[in-house]
Amino acid sequence: MKIAIGSDHAGFRYKENIKSYLADLRQEVIDLGTDSEEPVDYPLFILPVALAVANGEVDRGVVLGGSGNGEAMCANRIKGVRCALCWNVESAQLARQHNDANVISLGQRLLRPEAALEIVRVWLETPFAGGRHVRRIQMLDMERPTAAETDQR
């Protein structure tokens, strides 16, 4: 599997750990930065991961930050990306089974290093359940109206 990975400064250490872990699992890893703990703006590193997934350049993506919230929001702005903020093994498993999550977001400040690796492992190994969930995935990928178009005032 080909996996893109990116983080801001607050997720850099875990990015490096996960990158090594994925390489040990013989996964092809594309590191899209950042390259240090120097402060950066996370969209500069998360959007390229999301775009690589959406464009089919990679199979999946992993994004990291302090909490993972902003990174998940950023990745989910790209059509075709289904990024799940994962905080434990069960959230990662359900993100794959029910939502076919092709990107996960992790918060370095909120997870122990071992937990982050276990979340990645489960996310990689869990298949999409299909069935009733397919219709829901299709609904996520439909064109969405803008806020102005939905204003009912």
C-alpha positions in Angstrom: 0.0 0.0 0.0 1.2 3.5 -0.8 0.5 6.0 2.1 1.1 9.7 2.3 1.9 11.2 5.6 2.0 14.8 6.8 2.0 16.8 10.0 2.5 20.2 11.4 5.1 20.9 14.1 2.9 19.6 16.9 2.6 16.2 15.2 6.2 15.9 13.9 7.6 13.4 16.4 4.7 10.9 15.9 4.9 11.4 12.1 8.5 10.2 12.2 7.5 7.3 14.4 4.6 6.3 12.2 6.7 6.7 9.1 9.3 4.2 10.5 6.5 1.8 11.6 4.9 1.8 8.2 8.3 1.2 6.5 8.8 -1.8 8.9 5.4 -3.1 7.7 6.8 -2.8 4.1 4.3 0.0 3.2 5.5 2.6 0.7 5.5 6.0 2.6 5.5 9.4 1.0 6.4 12.0 3.5 4.9 15.4 2.7 6.4 17.2 5.7 6.9 19.1 7.9 10.5 18.3 8.6 11.0 19.7 12.1 9.2 21.0 15.2 9.6 24.6 14.0 6.1 26.2 14.0 4.3 25.9 10.7 0.7 26.3 9.3 -0.8 22.8 9.1 -2.8 23.3 5.9 0.5 23.6 4.0 1.3 19.9 4.9 -2.2 18.4 5.3 -3.7 19.6 2.0 -1.0 17.8 -0.1 -1.8 14.5 1.7 -5.5 14.9 1.1 -5.0 15.8 -2.6 -2.7 12.8 -3.1 -5.4 10.6 -1.7 -8.2 12.2 -3.7 -6.1 12.1 -6.9 -5.3 8.4 -6.5 -1.6 9.1 -6.2 -1.6 7.1 -2.9 -4.0 4.6 -1.4 -4.4 6.3 2.0 -3.1 9.2 4.1 -2.1 9.9 7.7 -2.2 13.4 9.1 -1.1 14.6 12.5 -1.1 17.6 14.7 -1.4 18.6 18.3 -5.1 17.5 18.6 -5.7 16.3 15.1 -8.9 18.4 14.9 -7.7 21.1 12.4 -5.9 18.5 10.3 -9.1 16.4 10.0 -11.1 19.5 9.1 -8.5 20.5 6.5 -8.3 17.1 4.9 -12.1 16.8 4.7 -12.3 19.9 2.6 -11.1 17.9 -0.4 -13.9 16.0 -2.2 -13.3 12.2 -2.0 -11.4 12.3 1.2 -13.0 10.7 4.2 -10.7 11.7 7.1 -11.5 10.3 10.6 -10.1 11.8 13.8 -9.1 8.7 15.7 -8.5 8.7 19.4 -8.5 4.9 20.1 -8.5 1.6 18.4 -12.3 1.3 18.2 -12.6 4.7 16.5 -10.1 3.6 13.9 -11.8 0.3 13.3 -15.2 1.8 12.9 -13.8 4.6 10.7 -12.7 1.9 8.2 -15.6 -0.6 8.6 -18.5 2.0 8.4 -17.0 5.0 6.7 -14.2 3.6 4.5 -11.9 6.3 5.9 -9.0 6.8 3.5 -7.3 9.3 5.8 -6.9 9.3 9.6 -5.9 12.2 11.8 -4.1 11.8 15.1 -3.3 14.2 17.9 0.2 13.8 19.3 -0.7 15.8 22.4 -3.7 13.4 23.1 -2.2 10.0 22.5 0.6 7.8 23.9 3.1 6.8 21.2 2.1 3.1 21.5 -1.6 4.0 21.1 -0.9 6.0 17.9 0.9 3.0 16.3 -1.8 0.6 17.4 -4.5 2.9 15.9 -2.6 3.0 12.6 -2.2 -0.8 12.6 -5.9 -1.4 13.1 -6.9 1.2 10.5 -4.6 -0.4 8.0 -5.9 -4.0 8.7 -9.6 -3.3 8.9 -11.6 -3.7 5.7 -14.6 -1.6 4.7 -17.8 -3.5 5.5 -19.7 -2.3 2.5 -23.4 -3.1 2.5 -25.6 -0.3 3.9 -22.6 1.9 4.4 -21.9 2.3 0.6 -25.0 4.5 0.2 -23.8 6.7 3.0 -20.4 7.1 1.5 -21.9 8.0 -1.8 -24.0 10.7 -0.1 -20.8 12.2 1.4 -19.3 12.5 -2.0 -22.3 14.3 -3.6 -21.9 18.0 -4.5 -22.7 20.0 -1.4 -24.5 23.4 -1.4 -22.7 26.4 0.0 -23.9 28.0 3.2 -25.5 30.8 1.2 -27.4 28.3 -0.9 -28.9 26.7 2.2 -29.7 29.9 4.1 -33.5 29.7 4.8 -33.9 33.2 6.3 
